[in-house]
Amino acid sequence: MSKSQENSFGHYIDIWLTIKKPQIAASTYKNYDTKIKAHIRPRWSKSPADKIDHIDVLTWIQQDLTKTLKNKTIKEIVTIMRQIFKLYQTRNKIAHDPTEGITVRLPDDDDPDPFTREEIEKILTTPTDRYQELLMIKFMLWSGPRISEVISLAWEDINLEEGTVNFCRAKVNGQYRVTKTRRSNREVKLLKPALDAIK
């Protein structure tokens, strides 16, 4: 590998991905890799890492990314670049980080918009021959899990006598993993409609 290739931002992207792969869930790695392939590599891969300028990064965000992406996605892309530059700085102690000082404001979260009682009734009384799926929907409506948590639910997670369910794993992109956050690992006391659906 030539000196210029070793100093390219693409070289440090590759190193960063190699380091990250065994440390994170497969779905998280896929998310990072997708964003890198779609946005970071095409613009910065061949650029010398020490020549990437703060103003160039800002211009790229404002002129390219904001046209098609939501602020949340832009923030994730900038965070990935920042981590790659941190890695670059481990070999180049005096190197600058052109993402420093760049902040992407996120809009306020939307207010929760749960189904009304009328909407729930309509969902559960609409004629269908998919009875098992309807019971699953009834269970979800009255217990509040993520879809990935329901997909991975097992009978040993359910205590019919006590009327509880333990959400302790999720299935994402075909792979089982622990729930999204530590607080997500929870035991829920089931309301009667959810318990009836399980029974």
C-alpha positions as a Markdown table, in Angstrom:
| # | Residue | x | y | z |
|---|---|---|---|---|
| 1 | Met | 0.0 | 0.0 | 0.0 |
| 2 | Ser | 1.4 | 3.4 | -1.0 |
| 3 | Lys | 1.9 | 6.2 | 1.5 |
| 4 | Ser | -1.0 | 8.2 | 0.1 |
| 5 | Gln | -3.3 | 5.2 | 0.4 |
| 6 | Glu | -2.3 | 4.8 | 4.0 |
| 7 | Asn | -3.1 | 8.4 | 4.7 |
| 8 | Ser | -6.5 | 8.3 | 2.9 |
| 9 | Phe | -9.7 | 8.6 | 4.9 |
| 10 | Gly | -10.9 | 5.4 | 3.3 |
| 11 | His | -7.9 | 3.5 | 4.8 |
| 12 | Tyr | -9.1 | 4.6 | 8.3 |
| 13 | Ile | -12.7 | 3.8 | 7.5 |
| 14 | Asp | -11.6 | 0.2 | 6.8 |
| 15 | Ile | -9.6 | 0.0 | 10.0 |
| 16 | Trp | -12.5 | 1.4 | 12.0 |
| 17 | Leu | -15.0 | -1.1 | 10.6 |
| 18 | Thr | -12.6 | -4.0 | 11.3 |
| 19 | Ile | -12.3 | -2.9 | 14.9 |
| 20 | Lys | -16.0 | -2.3 | 15.4 |
| 21 | Lys | -17.3 | -5.5 | 13.8 |
| 22 | Pro | -16.6 | -7.8 | 16.8 |
| 23 | Gln | -17.6 | -5.2 | 19.3 |
| 24 | Ile | -21.2 | -4.5 | 18.2 |
| 25 | Ala | -24.4 | -6.2 | 17.2 |
| 26 | Ala | -24.6 | -7.4 | 13.6 |
| 27 | Ser | -27.6 | -5.0 | 12.9 |
| 28 | Thr | -25.6 | -2.0 | 14.3 |
| 29 | Tyr | -22.6 | -2.9 | 12.1 |
| 30 | Lys | -24.8 | -3.2 | 9.1 |
| 31 | Asn | -26.3 | 0.2 | 9.9 |
| 32 | Tyr | -22.8 | 1.8 | 10.1 |
| 33 | Asp | -21.6 | 0.1 | 6.9 |
| 34 | Thr | -24.7 | 1.1 | 5.0 |
| 35 | Lys | -24.3 | 4.8 | 6.0 |
| 36 | Ile | -20.6 | 4.7 | 5.1 |
| 37 | Lys | -21.1 | 3.1 | 1.7 |
| 38 | Ala | -24.0 | 5.5 | 0.8 |
| 39 | His | -22.6 | 8.7 | 2.1 |
| 40 | Ile | -19.1 | 8.8 | 3.6 |
| 41 | Arg | -17.1 | 6.7 | 1.2 |
| 42 | Pro | -18.3 | 8.4 | -2.1 |
| 43 | Arg | -17.3 | 11.8 | -0.8 |
| 44 | Trp | -14.3 | 11.2 | 1.5 |
| 45 | Ser | -12.7 | 7.8 | 0.8 |
| 46 | Lys | -9.9 | 9.0 | -1.5 |
| 47 | Ser | -9.3 | 12.3 | 0.4 |
| 48 | Pro | -6.1 | 12.4 | 2.5 |
| 49 | Ala | -7.3 | 12.4 | 6.1 |
| 50 | Asp | -5.2 | 15.4 | 7.1 |
| 51 | Lys | -6.6 | 17.5 | 4.3 |
| 52 | Ile | -10.3 | 17.2 | 5.2 |
| 53 | Asp | -11.3 | 20.6 | 6.4 |
| 54 | His | -14.0 | 21.7 | 8.8 |
| 55 | Ile | -15.6 | 24.0 | 6.3 |
| 56 | Asp | -15.6 | 21.2 | 3.6 |
| 57 | Val | -17.5 | 18.9 | 6.0 |
| 58 | Leu | -20.0 | 21.6 | 6.9 |
| 59 | Thr | -20.5 | 22.4 | 3.2 |
| 60 | Trp | -21.0 | 18.7 | 2.4 |
| 61 | Ile | -23.6 | 18.4 | 5.2 |
| 62 | Gln | -25.5 | 21.6 | 4.1 |
| 63 | Gln | -25.4 | 21.1 | 0.4 |
| 64 | Asp | -25.6 | 17.3 | 0.0 |
| 65 | Leu | -26.9 | 15.6 | 3.1 |
| 66 | Thr | -29.7 | 18.0 | 4.1 |
| 67 | Lys | -31.3 | 17.7 | 0.7 |
| 68 | Thr | -32.3 | 14.0 | 1.2 |
| 69 | Leu | -31.7 | 13.0 | 4.8 |
| 70 | Lys | -33.4 | 13.7 | 8.2 |
| 71 | Asn | -31.4 | 15.3 | 10.9 |
| 72 | Lys | -31.2 | 12.1 | 12.9 |
| 73 | Thr | -29.5 | 10.3 | 10.0 |
| 74 | Ile | -27.1 | 13.2 | 9.4 |
| 75 | Lys | -26.2 | 13.2 | 13.1 |
| 76 | Glu | -25.4 | 9.5 | 12.9 |
| 77 | Ile | -23.2 | 10.0 | 9.9 |
| 78 | Val | -21.3 | 12.9 | 11.6 |
| 79 | Thr | -20.9 | 10.7 | 14.7 |
| 80 | Ile | -19.4 | 7.9 | 12.6 |
| 81 | Met | -16.9 | 10.3 | 10.9 |
| 82 | Arg | -16.0 | 11.7 | 14.3 |
| 83 | Gln | -15.2 | 8.2 | 15.6 |
| 84 | Ile | -13.0 | 7.5 | 12.5 |
| 85 | Phe | -11.1 | 10.7 | 13.1 |
| 86 | Lys | -10.5 | 9.8 | 16.7 |
| 87 | Leu | -9.0 | 6.6 | 15.4 |
| 88 | Tyr | -6.9 | 8.6 | 13.0 |
| 89 | Gln | -5.6 | 10.7 | 15.8 |
| 90 | Thr | -4.3 | 7.7 | 17.6 |
| 91 | Arg | -1.6 | 7.5 | 14.9 |
| 92 | Asn | -1.4 | 11.2 | 14.3 |
| 93 | Lys | -1.4 | 12.9 | 17.7 |
| 94 | Ile | -1.5 | 16.5 | 16.4 |
| 95 | Ala | -4.1 | 15.8 | 13.7 |
| 96 | His | -7.2 | 18.0 | 13.8 |
| 97 | Asp | -10.8 | 16.6 | 13.8 |
| 98 | Pro | -12.8 | 18.5 | 11.2 |
| 99 | Thr | -16.1 | 17.4 | 12.7 |
| 100 | Glu | -15.3 | 19.1 | 16.0 |
| 101 | Gly | -17.8 | 21.8 | 16.8 |
| 102 | Ile | -20.4 | 20.4 | 14.3 |
| 103 | Thr | -23.7 | 19.9 | 15.9 |
| 104 | Val | -26.8 | 18.6 | 14.2 |
| 105 | Arg | -30.0 | 19.7 | 16.0 |
| 106 | Leu | -32.7 | 17.1 | 16.3 |
| 107 | Pro | -36.4 | 18.1 | 16.2 |
| 108 | Asp | -38.5 | 17.5 | 19.3 |
| 109 | Asp | -39.9 | 14.0 | 19.6 |
| 110 | Asp | -43.4 | 13.7 | 18.3 |
| 111 | Asp | -46.0 | 13.4 | 21.1 |
| 112 | Pro | -47.2 | 9.8 | 21.6 |
| 113 | Asp | -50.1 | 9.0 | 19.4 |
| 114 | Pro | -51.6 | 5.7 | 20.7 |
| 115 | Phe | -54.7 | 4.1 | 19.1 |
| 116 | Thr | -58.0 | 5.2 | 20.4 |
| 117 | Arg | -60.4 | 2.7 | 21.9 |
| 118 | Glu | -62.5 | 3.0 | 18.7 |
| 119 | Glu | -59.4 | 2.3 | 16.5 |
| 120 | Ile | -58.5 | -0.7 | 18.7 |
| 121 | Glu | -62.0 | -2.1 | 18.4 |
| 122 | Lys | -62.0 | -1.7 | 14.6 |
| 123 | Ile | -58.6 | -3.4 | 14.3 |
| 124 | Leu | -59.7 | -6.4 | 16.4 |
| 125 | Thr | -63.1 | -6.8 | 14.9 |
| 126 | Thr | -62.2 | -6.5 | 11.2 |
| 127 | Pro | -63.0 | -9.9 | 9.7 |
| 128 | Thr | -59.9 | -12.1 | 8.9 |
| 129 | Asp | -59.0 | -15.7 | 8.7 |
| 130 | Arg | -55.6 | -15.0 | 10.2 |
| 131 | Tyr | -56.7 | -15.7 | 13.8 |
| 132 | Gln | -53.2 | -16.2 | 15.3 |
| 133 | Glu | -51.9 | -12.9 | 13.9 |
| 134 | Leu | -55.0 | -11.2 | 15.3 |
| 135 | Leu | -54.3 | -12.6 | 18.7 |
| 136 | Met | -50.7 | -11.4 | 18.5 |
| 137 | Ile | -51.9 | -7.9 | 17.6 |
| 138 | Lys | -54.3 | -8.0 | 20.5 |
| 139 | Phe | -51.5 | -9.0 | 22.8 |
| 140 | Met | -49.2 | -6.2 | 21.5 |
| 141 | Leu | -51.9 | -3.6 | 21.8 |
| 142 | Trp | -52.5 | -4.3 | 25.4 |
| 143 | Ser | -48.9 | -5.1 | 26.5 |
| 144 | Gly | -46.8 | -2.6 | 24.5 |
| 145 | Pro | -43.7 | -4.5 | 23.3 |
| 146 | Arg | -41.5 | -3.7 | 20.3 |
| 147 | Ile | -42.2 | -5.9 | 17.3 |
| 148 | Ser | -38.6 | -7.3 | 17.6 |
| 149 | Glu | -39.5 | -8.3 | 21.2 |
| 150 | Val | -42.7 | -10.2 | 20.2 |
| 151 | Ile | -40.9 | -12.0 | 17.4 |
| 152 | Ser | -38.4 | -13.4 | 19.9 |
| 153 | Leu | -40.9 | -14.1 | 22.7 |
| 154 | Ala | -40.8 | -17.7 | 24.0 |
| 155 | Trp | -43.3 | -19.6 | 26.2 |
| 156 | Glu | -40.8 | -19.7 | 29.1 |
| 157 | Asp | -41.0 | -15.9 | 29.1 |
| 158 | Ile | -44.7 | -16.0 | 30.0 |
| 159 | Asn | -46.1 | -16.9 | 33.5 |
| 160 | Leu | -49.8 | -17.6 | 32.9 |
| 161 | Glu | -50.5 | -18.2 | 36.6 |
| 162 | Glu | -49.1 | -14.8 | 37.7 |
| 163 | Gly | -50.2 | -13.1 | 34.5 |
| 164 | Thr | -46.8 | -11.7 | 33.6 |
| 165 | Val | -44.4 | -11.6 | 30.6 |
| 166 | Asn | -40.7 | -11.0 | 30.7 |
| 167 | Phe | -39.3 | -9.1 | 27.7 |
| 168 | Cys | -35.6 | -10.0 | 27.7 |
| 169 | Arg | -34.5 | -10.4 | 24.1 |
| 170 | Ala | -35.2 | -9.1 | 20.6 |
| 171 | Lys | -34.8 | -10.6 | 17.1 |
| 172 | Val | -33.4 | -8.1 | 14.5 |
| 173 | Asn | -32.4 | -9.0 | 11.0 |
| 174 | Gly | -32.7 | -12.7 | 11.8 |
| 175 | Gln | -30.4 | -12.6 | 14.8 |
| 176 | Tyr | -31.3 | -12.7 | 18.5 |
| 177 | Arg | -29.9 | -10.1 | 20.8 |
| 178 | Val | -30.5 | -8.6 | 24.2 |
| 179 | Thr | -33.2 | -5.9 | 24.4 |
| 180 | Lys | -32.3 | -2.4 | 23.2 |
| 181 | Thr | -31.5 | -0.9 | 26.6 |
| 182 | Arg | -31.0 | -2.3 | 30.1 |
| 183 | Arg | -34.4 | -0.7 | 31.0 |
| 184 | Ser | -36.0 | -2.6 | 28.1 |
| 185 | Asn | -35.4 | -5.9 | 29.9 |
| 186 | Arg | -38.6 | -5.9 | 32.0 |
| 187 | Glu | -41.3 | -7.9 | 33.5 |
| 188 | Val | -44.8 | -6.7 | 32.6 |
| 189 | Lys | -48.0 | -7.4 | 34.4 |
| 190 | Leu | -50.5 | -8.3 | 31.7 |
| 191 | Leu | -53.8 | -6.6 | 31.4 |
| 192 | Lys | -56.8 | -9.0 | 30.9 |
| 193 | Pro | -57.1 | -8.5 | 27.1 |
| 194 | Ala | -53.4 | -9.3 | 26.6 |
| 195 | Leu | -53.6 | -12.3 | 28.9 |
| 196 | Asp | -56.7 | -13.6 | 27.2 |
| 197 | Ala | -54.9 | -13.3 | 23.8 |
| 198 | Ile | -51.9 | -15.4 | 25.1 |
| 199 | Lys | -54.2 | -18.0 | 26.6 |
